[in-house]
Amino acid sequence: MPEQPPYEPEGAVAGTGMGGAMDLAASEASTLQRAPGGPVGTGPAGRPRSLWSDALRDLCRNPVFIISGLVILFLVVISIRPSLITSGNPLTCELSKALEGSQPGHPFGFDGQGCDVYTRTVYGARTSVTVGVCATLGVALLGSVLGGLAGFFGGGWDSILSRLTDVFFAIPVVLGGLVLLSVVTSNTVWPVVGFIVLLGWPQICRIARGSVISAKQHDYVQAARALGASNSRILLRHIAPNAVAPVIVVATIALGTYIALEATLSYLGVGLKPPSVSWGIDISAASPYIRNAPHALLWPAGALAITVLAFIMLGDAVRDALDPKLR
């Protein structure tokens, strides 16, 4: 008699049991998420590519992403090691050279205090990148956790959080910074980072909440729940990977906005304060000399504009790659 195949419980997948079924449901989720944008791509082995692999493939072919990524990479490198492109000290000033133009070894000239504008512009990147990255991570983490829990569980927690976000949205950002940071005496970046996180999380929270509400309606989530998966497993294993894309896009674009916000607050005198080195501080100090020595203002302002533009362009490229409807 021919041998009988080994018995497998009904619903098992390739001998993996319940875990295999849920993993299969999760893999089908990416196909369901990808389908609205058109035909699903295939990998080398003929298997469907995920949204993330398709997005990475598109980003590597996008010149906007490549250019903005190189600019951001350069900013990160000089933020970590500014001595690679300058040997000067941003706090060393000579009043006798105040407002002088470009000279050998000082290509950007000098500001009103006789400080080298080139050196201060280079060191100012460290402050901007630190504030932008730390604030974005804090906002994304806090907003994603609160919004994800509200969207997944709903009920009273969702209602309370929705009203709370409305309250924070009603607070003008610059006015709130003038009020809250004016009483802070610390001369580090952390009060500014904390302020941005305090007023920035509601936007990410709403994005995460809506994304989780949309993702939990899919069939693969219902299948995982029917198979007995816990709430934490469903949220972390099945919903979060398919709901995080909009959060990444918004956070990437917001990073440039947070850098501009730090410069604005420093310009107004409530963000970073001297002797800290910041593009906002340098722009504020050079404003009275805009007619006589425009170079003292234009270089830090240009660096700030290029940095913000690079992060916004990067966010736009990531959005185009992660949005299936644009394919």
N, C-alpha and C positions, 0 to 999 in steps of 0.2 A: 504493500500500500504506500502511496506517496506520503511524504512527511507533511504534517499539517503546520502551517505558519504559527509562530507563537501568538498567544492571545494578547490583544492590546485592548485596554478599556475604551469604550466608546468616547469620542471627543479627543483622544490623545493625538498628538502630532509627532510623527516620526520617533515614537518612544520617549518623548520628552515630557509627557503628562501636561498638567495644568500650566506650568511655566512655559512650555513650548507653545501652547495655544495662545497664551497672552502675548508672547513674543511675536507670533505670527500676526496677531491682531495689530500689534504696534507697527510691524513692517508694512501691513496693508494700509495703515493710517497715512504714511507718507505718500503712498500712491493716491489715496483719496484726496489728500491735501493738494497734490500736484496736478490732478486731473483737470480742474477747471481752467487752467491756463493753456491747455492744448495737449498734444501727445506727450507721453512720458518718454524721456530719453532712456537709452540702454547703455549699460557698461560693457567692458570687454567680454565678459562671460555671457552677454545677452540678458542680464538681469536688469530690472528698472533701476535707474539712478534715483537717489533721494533728492529732495529739495535742496539740501545743503551742498551735495556734490555738484548739482547743476549750478547753484549760485556761485560756488568757488570757481567753477569752470568759466562762467560768464565774467566774473570779476577779473580774472587773469587776462581776459581779452579786452577789457574796458580801459581805454587810455586815460579817462578821467580818474579812475581808481588808481592806476599806476602812478600818475603824476602826483595826485594828492597824497598817496601813500609814501612816495619818496620824500616829499616836503615834510610830512609828519615824522618820518624816520629821521631826517636830518635834525629836526627840532628836538626830538627825543635824545639824540646823540649829544648835541651841544648842551642840552639841559643836564645831562649826566656828567659830561666832561667838557665844560666850556673852554678849558685850557687848550683843547685841540686846535682852536682857530683864533685864540687871543691869549696873549701873555700878560695883559694889563690887569689892574685891580679896579673894579668899578667904583670903589670908595676913595681912590686916590685922585685928588683934584688940585689944579693950579689956577688960582684966581687970575694970574697974569695972562692966562690964555682964554679967559672967558669969552664965549661967543665967536671965537676964531673959526675960520673955515677949515677945509681939508688940508692936511699936511702929511708929509712922509711919515708913515707909521701910525697916522690917525686919519683914516680915510673918511670918516663921518664928521670930523671937526670936534668942537667942544661945546658944552652947554653953558648955561649962565653961571655955574659955579666952577667952570674950568675942568669939568670931568670929561673924559673921553666918551663920546656918544657911541662909538662902535662897541667899546667894551661893555657899556651899560646896556646896549641893545642886545648883545649876545647873552649876558647874564639875566636879562629880563625874561628870556625864554624859559628859564628854569621855573620861575614863579608862575608863569601862565600855564605851562604844561602840568605842573604839580597841582594847581588849583583845579584845572579842567578835569584831569584824570581822577583825582580823589573825589571831587564833587560828583562826577558822573557815576563812579562806582557806588558811592553812598546813596545817591538818588535812585539808581537802578535797583539796588538791593532792597532798600526800604520800600519803594513803590511796587516792585514786583511781588514781594512777600505779602504786603497788605492787599494789593489788588487781586493777586491770585487766590488768596484765602476768601476774600469777599465774593469773587466770581464763582468759586467752587461750592462754597457752603450756602451763600445767599442769606435770606432771612433777615433777622434784625441786625446782624453784624454788617450786612451789605447796606442796609438803609442808613445806619449810623455813619459808616465810612463815607457814603455818598454825600451826606450832609456836611461832614467834616471837610471833605475836599472842596465843596462849594465855599466854605468859609475861607479856606486858604487861597482859593482862586480870586477871592474878592480883595486880597491884600496886594496893593501895588508893590512890585518888587523893589524898585529903586527907593521909594518912600520907606518901605519896611527896612531896607538896609541902612538908610540914614538914621532911623530911629533905634534899631537894635545894635548896630555896630558903633554908634557914637558913644556908647557907654563902655565899650571894650577897650582895655588898655594894652592887651597883648599885641606884640608886633610880629606875629607869625601868620602863616597862611591859614591856620586851622579855624579861627573865628569866621573867616570868609567862607571856608569850605562848609562849616556847620550851618551858616546862614543859608547858603545855596541849597543844601540838603533839606533844611527845614521848610523852605518855600518851593522847592522843586519837585518833591516826591508826588504831589497830587496828579501831575500830568502823566507820569509813568504809571501811577496807580490806576488811572482810568483806562489807559491803553491795555495794561495787563488784565484788568478785570474783564473788559470786553473780549479780549482774545481768549481768555479761559472760558468764558460763557459760551463762546462760539465753538471752541474745541471740545467741550464736554458733551456736546450734542451729537458727536459723531458716533458711528456704529461701533468702532473699535473700543471706545470707552464703555459703551453699554455691554459689549461682549466681555470685556475684562471684569466689569462689575458682576455680570451673571456668573462668571467663573469663580467668584468669591474673592477677588482682589481687594485689599484694604484701601481705604481712602488715600493714605499716604503713598501707596504704590501707584494708584491710578494717577494721582496728581503729579508725582515726580517722574514716573516712568513713561506715562502715556500722554498726559496733557501738557506738561511743561515743555518738552522738546518741540511740540507742535504749536505752542503759543508764544514762544520766546522771540520769534523773528520780528514782530512789530516793536517789541521793547528794544531790541538791538538797534533797529533803524532810528527810532526816536532818540535813544540815548546818544548815538553817534552824532546826530545833528545837534543835539543839545549841548554836547561838549564844547563846540565852538561858541555857542551862546554863553556858556558859563565863563569862558575865557574873556569874552567881551564884557560880561557883567563885573568880573573882578577888576578889569581896567577902569570901568565906569566908576565903581565905588572908590577905587584908589584915586582917581582923578578928582572926585568930590571930597576926598580927605577922610573918608570913614573906612576904607578898606585897609590896605597895607600903608604903612607910614614910614618916612625916612628914619633911619638909613637903609631900609629895605630897598631892593632894586626891583622896580616894576615898570612896565611900559606905561601904565596909567599915571604913575608918579612923575615919570619923565615928561609925558605929554602935558600934564598940569603945570610943571615947572617951566616948560618951554613956551607955553601959551602967551605970556606977556611979550615974548621976543619974536613973535611970528613974522613981523615985518622986517626986522633987522637981521635975524638969524633963523630963517625957516628950516635950515638943516637940523637944528636941535629938536624940532617937532616932527618933521616929516619921516625921519628914519624910524623912531619907535612906533609912530602911527602906521607906517607902511608895514613894519614887521607884524604888528597886531592885526592889520587887515589881511595880510597873507595867511597868517595862522588860522584866523577864523574862517576864511574862505576855504582853506584846505580841508578843515574838518567838515564844513558844510558839503563840499563836493564829495568827500568820502562817504558821508551819510546818504547823499543822493544816489551814489553808485551802489551802495549796499541795499538801499530801498528798491532800486530797479532790479537787482539780482534776486532779492528774496520775495518779491511780489509776483506770484504766478500769473496774475491778471495782465501784467505788462509783457508777457512772453508771447 
